[in-house]
Amino acid sequence: MSSKPSTPSFLSAASNSRHVRYFAFGFFAVALLISLHIFGPSIGSLSLHHGQEPDAAVPSDVPIPEPQVERNYSIPNHLHLLYALKDDTSNFNFQFKNYLCLYGAVKVWEPEKIYFHTNAGTEAIDRARSGAAGKWSQLILNHPGIIINHVELQTNAGNGMEITGMEARSDFARAKVLQEYGGYYVDFDVHALRDIRPLLKSGYKAIIGIEFGGLINLGVVFTAARSLFIDQWVTGMNAAFDGGYVTHSNHVGTKIRQHLEGHGNELLVVSQTTFHPVDWTNEGRHELWVNHDFDDGTFTNNLANHKDGDPLPSFEHEYRELEQYRWDAPGQEYLKPEWSNWNWRRSYMVHAFRNHAAHNYEHISPRYVLERRSEYARMVYPWVWEMYRDGIVSIHDDYLGKLVE
C-alpha cells in the first residue's frame, strides 16, 4: 500500500503561515469595521499632517486646535524725531524745549532706538556736535545712542503740486520714515509724562490721538511698519495736498479714521486727553503757560532767594503714586497749588503747542521751569530738576543755551 507522499517541512510551515496571515487579516478587517462604526466621528475629526503621526493620547472629546499662525503686531519701541533745514548747509536752531523733549522721552519711554531724521549735510551736523550751533543742538546731536538718518525732502506731491513749506515737507518725510521703520514719531514740542510701553504692546498696528475740535492730530503717531494706516496716509497725503497747512495731514488722518477705526486691530484712536490735552484757544494756551504769583503766602517761586548751584527740592511726593488716586480718597485728587486746574497725570504726553510768547514771556528756559510757577513748569519739572542736579543746565542758561544773568 503506497503511502501518501509527505509534505516537505518547509512547505508545511509556509502553508501554516498562510493560514495564520489569512486569519489575522480577517480579524483585523472585522475589528476595523467595528471601530469605524463606533468611533467614526472621532477619527474623522483628527487632523493628520505629513511627516507626523496622530497623537493617540488626545481624548476624542477634546477639539484639535487649528494651526497657530504667529502674529506680532507690536509697535517697536523706536523713537523718531525729525528736523528739516530750509538750507541743508545752515545751522540747527534747537531751543531748550527741544532738548527737553528728547531728554524726557528717553527717561520715561526708554526707547530701544532713537532716530534723528534730517536733511542736514555732514558739515552742519559736525558743527552742531562741536557746539558751534548752540548748547542744545550739541546735546541733542551727541545724545548717547542717537541714530542720525539722512532724508531727502519731497518737493512735489503725488498730484504734481509743489511742496514749498518746510512744515509740509517735514510731514511727508515723517510719514515715509514711519512707513519704512515703524515706531512712534513725536513733534519736538511733545513731552513725555507716562510710560507708553503698554500702548506699544496693545496689539494695535497704529495709534493716533484727537486734538481740540475733534480732528486727528499727527504730531504724535504710533505705527507698525507698513500698517494700513501709514500706507493710506502716505497715499492720501500725496493725493490731497493743496498747499494748506493741515489738509494733507490732520484732515487726511481724520478721513482715514472714519473708515479704518474699528477694523480689527488696524487703528486705535485715543481721546484728546491722552496725547494732546492742550487746546488751541487763547484761554487754553494761557492756562498752560501763564506764570502765577500770590502775595498771600500760598505759593512761592521755587527760585526765590536761590543761588545757582544750590540744591533744589525734587517735589517727589507730588509725582509718585499716592493713595489719593483711590476712587474714594477724600480731598484733592492729587497734590497741587490752588491755581492749578489741570490734572496732567491723565495724559501719556503733552503736545505743548507754541505761541507761548503771547503770554508775557518769550521762550522756555531752565529758569522758567525750575521756578514752577506755571502748569507747564510743574509738569516737566522732574526732568529739568535732574538736568540741574547733574550739572547739565544752569539757571542762567537761556532758551538758546547762552548764559544770561
C-alpha positions as CSV (number, residue, x, y, z in Angstrom):
1,M,0.0,0.0,0.0
2,S,1.5,3.0,-1.1
3,S,1.7,5.8,1.4
4,K,0.7,9.4,0.7
5,P,3.8,11.4,0.0
6,S,4.7,13.6,2.9
7,T,4.8,17.4,2.6
8,P,8.2,18.9,2.9
9,S,8.6,20.6,6.2
10,F,9.3,24.0,4.8
11,L,6.1,23.8,2.6
12,S,4.1,22.8,5.7
13,A,5.4,25.7,7.6
14,A,4.6,28.1,4.7
15,S,1.0,26.7,4.5
16,N,0.5,27.2,8.2
17,S,1.9,30.7,7.9
18,R,-0.6,31.5,5.1
19,H,-3.5,30.3,7.3
20,V,-2.2,32.5,10.1
21,R,-2.0,35.5,7.8
22,Y,-5.5,34.9,6.4
23,F,-6.9,34.6,9.9
24,A,-5.1,37.7,11.2
25,F,-6.2,39.8,8.1
26,G,-9.8,38.7,8.6
27,F,-9.7,39.5,12.3
28,F,-8.2,43.0,11.6
29,A,-10.8,43.7,9.0
30,V,-13.7,42.9,11.3
31,A,-12.1,45.0,14.1
32,L,-11.6,47.9,11.7
33,L,-15.3,47.8,10.7
34,I,-16.4,47.8,14.3
35,S,-14.1,50.7,15.2
36,L,-15.3,52.8,12.2
37,H,-18.9,52.2,13.3
38,I,-18.3,53.1,16.9
39,F,-15.6,55.8,16.7
40,G,-16.0,57.0,13.2
41,P,-16.9,60.7,14.1
42,S,-13.9,60.9,16.4
43,I,-11.5,59.5,13.9
44,G,-12.8,61.8,11.3
45,S,-12.0,64.9,13.4
46,L,-8.3,64.2,13.6
47,S,-6.0,66.3,11.5
48,L,-3.1,64.4,10.2
49,H,0.0,66.2,9.0
50,H,2.5,64.8,6.6
51,G,5.6,63.5,8.4
52,Q,3.7,63.4,11.8
53,E,1.8,60.6,13.4
54,P,-1.5,61.3,15.2
55,D,-1.3,61.6,19.0
56,A,-3.3,58.6,20.3
57,A,-3.3,60.1,23.7
58,V,-5.6,63.0,22.7
59,P,-9.1,62.3,24.0
60,S,-11.8,62.2,21.3
61,D,-13.9,64.8,23.1
62,V,-11.1,67.5,23.0
63,P,-11.1,69.5,19.8
64,I,-7.8,69.7,18.0
65,P,-6.7,73.3,17.7
66,E,-6.2,75.0,14.4
67,P,-2.5,75.5,13.5
68,Q,-1.4,78.7,15.1
69,V,0.0,81.5,12.9
70,E,2.4,83.7,14.7
71,R,1.1,87.3,14.7
72,N,3.2,90.1,16.1
73,Y,1.5,93.5,15.8
74,S,3.6,95.2,18.5
75,I,4.8,98.6,17.5
76,P,8.6,98.8,18.1
77,N,9.8,101.0,20.9
78,H,11.7,103.2,18.5
79,L,11.6,107.0,18.9
80,H,11.6,109.1,15.7
81,L,12.4,112.8,15.8
82,L,12.8,114.9,12.7
83,Y,14.3,118.3,12.0
84,A,14.5,119.8,8.5
85,L,16.6,122.7,7.4
86,K,15.5,125.0,4.6
87,D,19.2,125.3,3.7
88,D,20.8,121.9,4.4
89,T,24.2,123.7,4.9
90,S,22.8,126.1,7.6
91,N,23.0,125.6,11.4
92,F,20.5,123.8,13.5
93,N,18.5,126.2,15.7
94,F,17.4,124.0,18.6
95,Q,16.0,125.5,21.7
96,F,15.8,124.2,25.3
97,K,12.3,122.9,24.9
98,N,13.6,120.6,22.0
99,Y,16.3,119.1,24.2
100,L,13.7,118.7,27.0
101,C,11.5,116.7,24.5
102,L,14.3,114.3,23.8
103,Y,15.5,114.1,27.4
104,G,12.1,113.3,28.9
105,A,11.2,110.8,26.1
106,V,14.4,108.8,26.9
107,K,13.8,108.9,30.6
108,V,10.1,107.9,30.6
109,W,9.8,105.7,27.5
110,E,13.3,104.1,27.4
111,P,13.3,103.7,23.6
112,E,15.4,100.8,22.2
113,K,16.4,103.0,19.2
114,I,16.4,106.8,18.8
115,Y,16.2,108.0,15.2
116,F,17.0,111.6,14.3
117,H,16.0,112.2,10.7
118,T,17.3,115.3,8.9
119,N,18.2,116.6,5.5
120,A,21.2,118.4,7.0
121,G,24.6,117.9,5.4
122,T,27.6,116.4,7.2
123,E,29.2,119.8,7.9
124,A,26.0,121.1,9.6
125,I,25.9,118.0,11.8
126,D,29.6,118.3,12.7
127,R,29.1,122.0,13.6
128,A,26.2,121.1,15.9
129,R,28.1,118.3,17.6
130,S,31.1,120.6,18.2
131,G,28.8,123.2,19.9
132,A,29.1,125.8,17.2
133,A,25.3,125.8,16.7
134,G,24.5,126.2,20.4
135,K,24.3,124.2,23.6
136,W,21.0,122.4,22.9
137,S,21.9,121.4,19.4
138,Q,25.2,119.9,20.8
139,L,23.4,118.0,23.5
140,I,20.8,116.6,21.0
141,L,23.2,115.6,18.3
142,N,25.6,114.0,20.8
143,H,22.9,112.1,22.7
144,P,24.1,108.6,23.6
145,G,22.7,106.1,21.0
146,I,21.2,108.6,18.7
147,I,21.0,107.3,15.1
148,I,21.3,110.1,12.5
149,N,19.4,109.3,9.3
150,H,19.7,111.5,6.3
151,V,16.4,112.0,4.4
152,E,15.7,113.7,1.1
153,L,12.8,116.1,1.4
154,Q,10.0,115.7,-1.1
155,T,9.4,118.8,-3.2
156,N,6.3,117.7,-5.2
157,A,3.3,115.8,-4.0
158,G,2.0,112.8,-6.0
159,N,-0.7,115.0,-7.5
160,G,2.0,117.3,-9.0
161,M,1.5,120.2,-6.5
162,E,4.8,121.8,-5.4
163,I,5.6,121.5,-1.7
164,T,7.1,124.8,-0.7
165,G,6.6,125.0,3.1
166,M,9.1,123.3,5.4
167,E,6.4,122.1,7.7
168,A,4.7,120.3,4.9
169,R,8.0,118.8,3.6
170,S,8.6,117.6,7.1
171,D,5.2,116.0,7.2
172,F,5.9,114.0,4.1
173,A,9.3,112.9,5.4
174,R,7.8,111.9,8.7
175,A,5.2,109.6,7.0
176,K,7.8,107.9,4.9
177,V,10.2,107.1,7.7
178,L,7.4,105.7,9.8
179,Q,6.2,103.6,6.9
180,E,9.7,102.1,6.5
181,Y,10.8,101.7,10.1
182,G,7.7,101.6,12.3
183,G,7.8,103.1,15.8
184,Y,6.5,106.4,17.1
185,Y,7.0,109.9,16.0
186,V,6.6,113.0,18.2
187,D,7.0,116.6,17.3
188,F,9.9,118.4,19.0
189,D,7.4,120.2,21.4
190,V,5.9,117.0,22.8
191,H,6.9,116.0,26.4
192,A,6.7,112.5,27.9
193,L,4.7,112.1,31.1
194,R,3.8,108.4,31.3
195,D,5.2,105.1,30.1
196,I,3.9,104.3,26.6
197,R,5.0,100.7,26.5
198,P,1.6,99.3,27.4
199,L,0.3,101.1,24.3
200,L,3.1,99.6,22.1
201,K,2.1,96.1,23.3
202,S,-1.7,96.7,22.9
203,G,-1.8,94.7,19.6
204,Y,-2.9,97.7,17.5
205,K,-0.9,98.4,14.4
206,A,-1.4,102.1,14.7
207,I,-2.4,104.6,17.4
208,I,-3.3,108.2,16.9
209,G,-5.0,110.9,19.1
210,I,-7.6,113.5,18.8
211,E,-6.9,117.2,19.2
212,F,-9.2,120.0,20.4
213,G,-12.0,120.3,17.9
214,G,-12.2,116.6,17.0
215,L,-9.6,116.3,14.2
216,I,-6.8,113.8,14.3
217,N,-3.5,115.4,15.2
218,L,-0.5,113.7,13.6
219,G,2.1,115.5,15.8
220,V,2.1,112.1,17.6
221,V,1.9,108.9,15.5
222,F,2.4,105.3,16.6
223,T,2.6,102.7,13.9
224,A,4.0,99.4,12.8
225,A,5.9,99.5,9.6
226,R,3.6,99.2,6.5
227,S,0.4,99.3,8.6
228,L,-2.8,100.0,6.7
229,F,-2.9,103.4,8.4
230,I,0.6,104.6,7.5
231,D,0.2,103.2,3.9
232,Q,-3.1,105.0,3.5
233,W,-1.7,108.3,4.9
234,V,1.3,108.2,2.5
235,T,-1.1,107.6,-0.4
236,G,-3.7,110.1,0.8
237,M,-1.4,113.0,1.6
238,N,0.1,112.8,-1.9
239,A,-3.3,112.9,-3.4
240,A,-4.9,115.5,-1.2
241,F,-2.0,118.0,-0.8
242,D,-3.2,121.5,-1.8
243,G,-0.7,123.8,-0.2
244,G,-2.7,124.1,3.0
245,Y,-1.3,123.6,6.5
246,V,-3.2,120.5,7.6
247,T,-5.2,119.3,4.5
248,H,-2.6,116.6,3.8
249,S,-2.1,115.7,7.5
250,N,-4.8,116.1,10.1
251,H,-7.6,116.2,7.5
252,V,-6.4,113.1,5.7
253,G,-5.8,111.4,9.0
254,T,-9.3,112.1,10.1
255,K,-10.8,110.7,6.9
256,I,-8.7,107.5,7.3
257,R,-10.1,107.2,10.9
258,Q,-13.6,107.3,9.7
259,H,-13.3,104.0,7.8
260,L,-10.3,102.3,9.4
261,E,-11.2,102.7,13.1
262,G,-13.0,99.5,14.3
263,H,-11.5,97.4,11.5
264,G,-9.8,94.7,13.5
265,N,-6.7,95.9,15.2
266,E,-5.6,98.3,12.5
267,L,-6.2,101.6,14.3
268,L,-6.7,102.8,17.9
269,V,-7.9,106.3,18.3
270,V,-7.3,107.8,21.8
271,S,-9.0,110.8,23.4
272,Q,-7.7,114.3,23.4
273,T,-6.5,114.0,27.0
274,T,-4.1,111.1,26.1
275,F,-1.7,113.0,23.7
276,H,-3.0,116.5,23.1
277,P,-4.7,117.8,26.2
278,V,-4.0,121.5,25.5
279,D,-6.4,123.2,23.2
280,W,-5.7,125.8,20.5
281,T,-7.7,128.6,22.1
282,N,-6.1,131.6,23.8
283,E,-7.6,130.5,27.0
284,G,-6.2,127.0,26.7
285,R,-2.7,128.1,25.9
286,H,-2.8,130.8,28.6
287,E,-3.7,128.1,31.2
288,L,-0.7,126.1,30.2
289,W,2.0,128.8,30.0
290,V,1.0,131.6,32.4
291,N,3.1,132.2,35.5
292,H,1.3,132.6,38.8
293,D,2.3,134.8,41.7
294,F,0.5,135.2,45.0
295,D,1.2,137.6,47.8
296,D,-0.7,135.7,50.5
297,G,2.0,133.0,51.0
298,T,0.0,130.2,49.4
299,F,2.5,129.8,46.6
300,T,6.2,130.7,46.4
301,N,8.6,131.0,43.5
302,N,10.8,127.9,43.7
303,L,13.9,130.0,42.9
304,A,13.2,132.8,45.5
305,N,16.4,133.5,47.3
306,H,18.2,130.8,45.4
307,K,21.8,130.9,44.1
308,D,22.9,128.9,41.1
309,G,24.4,125.6,42.3
310,D,22.3,125.4,45.5
311,P,20.3,122.2,45.7
312,L,16.6,122.3,44.7
313,P,13.8,120.2,46.1
314,S,12.6,117.4,43.9
315,F,8.9,117.5,44.9
316,E,9.0,113.8,44.5
317,H,5.9,113.4,46.8
318,E,3.8,115.2,44.2
319,Y,4.9,113.0,41.3
320,R,4.8,109.5,42.8
321,E,1.8,107.2,43.0
322,L,-0.3,108.2,46.1
323,E,-3.3,106.8,48.0
324,Q,-5.1,109.8,46.7
325,Y,-5.6,108.0,43.5
326,R,-8.2,105.8,45.1
327,W,-11.7,106.5,43.8
328,D,-13.0,107.1,47.4
329,A,-10.0,109.1,48.6
330,P,-11.0,112.3,50.4
331,G,-9.8,115.7,49.5
332,Q,-7.8,116.6,46.4
333,E,-7.2,114.2,43.6
334,Y,-3.5,115.0,43.7
335,L,-1.2,117.5,45.4
336,K,-1.3,120.8,43.6
337,P,-1.4,124.6,44.2
338,E,-4.8,126.3,44.4
339,W,-4.4,127.9,40.9
340,S,-3.8,124.6,39.2
341,N,-6.9,123.3,37.2
342,W,-5.2,120.6,35.1
343,N,-4.7,117.0,36.0
344,W,-1.9,116.2,33.6
345,R,-1.5,112.7,35.2
346,R,-4.2,111.6,32.9
347,S,-2.0,112.1,29.8
348,Y,0.7,110.0,28.4
349,M,2.3,113.1,26.9
350,V,1.5,116.7,26.3
351,H,1.8,118.4,23.0
352,A,2.9,121.8,24.2
353,F,1.8,123.9,21.2
354,R,3.8,127.1,20.5
355,N,2.5,130.6,20.9
356,H,3.8,130.9,24.5
357,A,5.3,134.2,23.5
358,A,1.8,135.8,23.7
359,H,1.7,135.4,27.5
360,N,4.2,137.8,28.8
361,Y,7.4,135.8,28.2
362,E,9.1,134.7,25.1
363,H,10.7,131.3,25.5
364,I,11.1,128.3,27.7
365,S,14.3,128.3,29.7
366,P,15.6,126.2,32.6
367,R,14.8,129.1,34.9
368,Y,11.2,129.3,33.8
369,V,10.7,125.6,34.5
370,L,12.6,125.5,37.8
371,E,10.5,128.4,39.2
372,R,7.5,126.0,39.0
373,R,5.0,128.9,38.5
374,S,3.0,127.5,35.6
375,E,1.2,124.3,34.7
376,Y,3.8,123.6,32.1
377,A,6.7,124.1,34.5
378,R,5.2,121.8,37.2
379,M,4.5,119.2,34.5
380,V,8.1,118.9,33.2
381,Y,9.9,119.9,36.4
382,P,11.3,116.4,37.3
383,W,13.4,116.2,34.1
384,V,14.8,119.8,34.4
385,W,15.4,119.2,38.1
386,E,17.5,116.1,37.1
387,M,19.4,118.2,34.5
388,Y,20.1,120.8,37.1
389,R,21.2,118.3,39.7
390,D,23.6,116.6,37.2
391,G,25.1,119.9,36.0
392,I,23.6,119.8,32.5
393,V,21.8,123.1,32.9
394,S,22.2,126.2,34.9
395,I,19.5,128.7,35.9
396,H,21.5,131.2,33.8
397,D,21.1,129.2,30.5
398,D,18.7,130.9,28.2
399,Y,16.4,129.2,25.7
400,L,19.2,129.1,23.1
401,G,21.8,127.9,25.6
402,K,23.6,131.2,26.1
403,L,24.5,132.3,29.6
404,V,22.5,135.3,30.9
405,E,22.4,136.9,34.3
